[in-house]
Amino acid sequence: MVFMDKSILDNVDVNVAWDLVEKFSVMPRWKPEDVNKGADLIISKLKEYEVNHEVLTPSLYLSIPFNASVKLEDGTIMHAKPPSYSINCREGLTAPLHYVPAHYSKDIDNLFDRSQDKEASSPDKVRGKIIISEGFSFPGKIQDFEQAGAVGVIAVNPGKDAHWGICTSIWGIPEYDDLSKIPNIPVVAVNKQDGDKLIELSKNNKSATLFTKMEEDWYIQKIPVVTIKGTEDKEKYTLLHGHYDSWDVGVGDNATGNACMLEIARLLTAHKSKLKRSVKIAWWPGHSTGRYAGSTWFADTYAIDLDKNCIAQIDCDSPGCRWADTFNHLSCMTEAESFVHKIIKDISNITPVCERPHRAGDYAFNNIGLSSFFMLSSTMSDELRKEKNYYAVGGCGGNIAWHTENDQMEIADKNNLERDIKIYAASIIELCNCNILPFDWRNTVKEFNNTLNNYQKNSGEHFDLKISIEKLNQFEKSLNDFYSNIDDHKIEPSNANRIIMELARILIPLNFARNPRFTHDSAVPIPPLPTLSLCDEFNEIPSNLVGFAKNQLVRGQNRFISAIDQAIQLVI
């Protein structure tokens, strides 16, 4: 892997990006009208730099939070924040408080953990109560409490500030069949100090009243899209994208990402004659208030083109933040790991630590099957985070200003932003110009092998994955031959690249999706090879339900074997 013209990176102008960061730092961008003002600023900059673009104007269903509070029996009013998709409850809802202890880890890897005390969360104790529980208002926990009969939820955030968020498990705009899954209870977030007080009150059987002010409706939102045509294989493209709506002014989440994308759009437009394949760059609305509604609308609307022509998707979220001197906890699918390692090491001399992408961010393309890397960008080290006594958050380079009014100009770092722009740009340039697409599916086979063996070990005698393991071994042999033939120039590059892309369409949904292609799984954690993941749960499944679990796994194994058979036929 070599850059066709690495000198392009010498023309990165961080001041172009920094100017947008500064302008966004005084522009709140979560109300629909303000979001569109943000789009207008991006559009004006694209015009200024003579970047070819279009503006899409979809109607998105969004839930807009305004304010919330918790009123105690003694008349005390606590400030709170309602997550998007809490119900509107302006008249107030009063009910007894009930505390459900929940696990909250300072480890980023467990950020979306939904485990909680099983006894305290039983339906007979939760029903009719306002639940108080540690952590953020993530959808999995809210879904569990509502299904158990809770009438409201108070999420106790881990620090001095309450954080904005979203509590629906529905990914993107709800389908008609999803409408019953929309949360139907008020949900609020409070800081730790107020949360601890509420927990104590719950022990004395006290009640509280929740107030939320919300608006839900269809809103016309703008999606600026840049298309930079390559000189040779023009139909094939890399998609760079990120959300421009933010909570409050959202400097680290995601003004820095928007600025990074703007400079790359300017840079690659100026050097488009040096790009063989094409590039698309898109700025999303509806990330914060619609559970990735903008990117999901785009994935739905342009699904067939993405399926046929998109090489990879690259999410640009929270680059260029202060103290972000590592690339730990870097989202990356296994087929792209060696490529990402090389890019980041070449540009920054930093060795990244990659991990399986979470079911989060604007990864709205998994069910199509697009190779993906990055979600969040650079971040502070775990050691520094522990030194600062910071808890885990989902952006801002690890800064706990994430999703609060504190995410302002001091969160951005100009030097880190310049470095991150070059990393994003370098990855795109290489994807545009490489002879053979740099995705190694042999690494994915190794991942699958580890997953299957772990599942087999944990399922014990309950379920036999032998046939899946044998089929995977057969694929591995064929895949090794495929890559050897590429190295020996026995396969034309165009044909090799076609196969590499088609493998993505098979293997990524198999590894990251429960639902069929061109649909969207819920916004809850998805384990590896999800239709076989029940193998991990036999120790917790009651004996009278084991038969049902086995039946589900038979179907999951059939899906796996069929997919691997398709992959074998591609590479032989």
Secondary structure as GFF3:
##gff-version 3
##sequence-region A 1 572
A	DSSP	three_ten_helix	6	11	.	.	.	ID=ss1
A	DSSP	alpha_helix	14	24	.	.	.	ID=ss2
A	DSSP	alpha_helix	32	48	.	.	.	ID=ss3
A	DSSP	beta_strand	53	56	.	.	.	ID=ss4
A	DSSP	beta_strand	59	72	.	.	.	ID=ss5
A	DSSP	beta_strand	77	80	.	.	.	ID=ss6
A	DSSP	beta_strand	89	99	.	.	.	ID=ss7
A	DSSP	three_ten_helix	108	110	.	.	.	ID=ss8
A	DSSP	alpha_helix	123	126	.	.	.	ID=ss9
A	DSSP	beta_strand	130	134	.	.	.	ID=ss10
A	DSSP	alpha_helix	139	147	.	.	.	ID=ss11
A	DSSP	beta_strand	152	156	.	.	.	ID=ss12
A	DSSP	three_ten_helix	176	181	.	.	.	ID=ss13
A	DSSP	beta_strand	187	190	.	.	.	ID=ss14
A	DSSP	alpha_helix	192	202	.	.	.	ID=ss15
A	DSSP	beta_strand	207	220	.	.	.	ID=ss16
A	DSSP	beta_strand	223	228	.	.	.	ID=ss17
A	DSSP	beta_strand	237	243	.	.	.	ID=ss18
A	DSSP	pi_helix	251	255	.	.	.	ID=ss19
A	DSSP	alpha_helix	256	270	.	.	.	ID=ss20
A	DSSP	three_ten_helix	272	274	.	.	.	ID=ss21
A	DSSP	beta_strand	278	284	.	.	.	ID=ss22
A	DSSP	alpha_helix	293	301	.	.	.	ID=ss23
A	DSSP	alpha_helix	303	309	.	.	.	ID=ss24
A	DSSP	beta_strand	310	315	.	.	.	ID=ss25
A	DSSP	beta_strand	330	331	.	.	.	ID=ss26
A	DSSP	three_ten_helix	334	336	.	.	.	ID=ss27
A	DSSP	alpha_helix	337	348	.	.	.	ID=ss28
A	DSSP	beta_strand	354	355	.	.	.	ID=ss29
A	DSSP	beta_strand	371	373	.	.	.	ID=ss30
A	DSSP	alpha_helix	382	387	.	.	.	ID=ss31
A	DSSP	three_ten_helix	396	398	.	.	.	ID=ss32
A	DSSP	three_ten_helix	409	411	.	.	.	ID=ss33
A	DSSP	alpha_helix	414	433	.	.	.	ID=ss34
A	DSSP	alpha_helix	441	459	.	.	.	ID=ss35
A	DSSP	alpha_helix	466	487	.	.	.	ID=ss36
A	DSSP	alpha_helix	493	512	.	.	.	ID=ss37
A	DSSP	three_ten_helix	530	540	.	.	.	ID=ss38
A	DSSP	three_ten_helix	543	545	.	.	.	ID=ss39
A	DSSP	alpha_helix	546	571	.	.	.	ID=ss40
###
